[in-house]
Amino acid sequence: MTTLERDPATTDVRRPGDGPDSGPDSDPGPDSDPGPDSGLGPDSGLGPDRDPGADRGHGLAYWAVVDCWNITRRTLTHYQRQPAAIVWQLGFPILSLLLYGYVFGSAMKVPGGGDYREFLMPGMFAMTMAMGFMNTAVAVVTDASKGVVDRFRSMPMAPSAFASGRGAADLVVAAAELTILAVTALLIGWRADGGPLGALGAFGLLLLLRFSLIWVGVWLGMLVPTPEAAGGLYAVAFPLTMISSTFVSPSLMPDWLGFVAAWNPISSTATATRELFGNPVAGGGTWVEEHALLMAVVWPLVITLVFLPLAVRRFQRLSR
């Protein structure tokens, strides 16, 4: 039986072998076990094993890149061990594609003519990239609720590493999602008639939109208190993706709603990718629709410039 000893200098009861800072109110310290699901094992590269003196041999930019890679590797490892997560994220867009393409597609008309499925696919690509920021928000708030984010903040890592690492990992996952969705589209008869360069440019714009919205997801994930609350944000995100040119042209909507849909960043990306893919484009003649390619670059840059600093600042200001 283990005998409890009382430290004469304090009133804390300690077990033999406890350090001088042990106690019910003490911090767990850098050697505490963060849990099996945190991804912070001894091989994660994020622990306190980094030699503080090593920072003198490398600049801040070097450590920012190294820490970003470590966070990226941790996130991708979770997907590797739980591939069902990607399948779940792809379930909704594939189901929507089949629903709108085959159930409602025969009744849908494209202004100016053209096959509706050819019109639909670029919009589905854009919607999938846009909705992905909710998966980012849920993942971030899940880490925060488990104490993983606090663990990161206690480590000698670059302040930007959490946001940048999460963004890099989500961009890799988004590329995989986009590839699978494009293969599905090819199987049901969709074709990119704009040539290889046009297709590469269109996929680049789609990933640019996803990249910009990652920071919205990271910021929201550190604002909401629980994963359940983050899941409730879908009720807001879904209408935002629907009020766009994803499924129909804004010219077919009421004037006030068509104006909102035309200026939706998702609409600019959807219209620009339709042009690059060589698919039917149903523009309404407004300035933003006529300059969709320009706005498909401007909107993501503006979103990134706003929300990336907010995400990093929010991470730095989280309570310990």
BELZIMO-V602110 format. One record per helix or strand. SS is the DSSP state (a for helix, b for strand). FROM is the first residue (numbers start at 1). TO is the last residue. If there is no record, write none. Layout:
ss->(SS,SS)
from->(FROM,FROM)
to->(TO,TO)
//
This chain:
ss->(b,b,a,a,a,a,a,a,a,a,a,a,a,a,a,a,a)
from->(5,13,52,60,84,105,116,148,161,195,227,234,250,255,265,287,292)
to->(6,14,57,81,103,107,145,153,187,221,231,242,252,262,277,290,317)
//
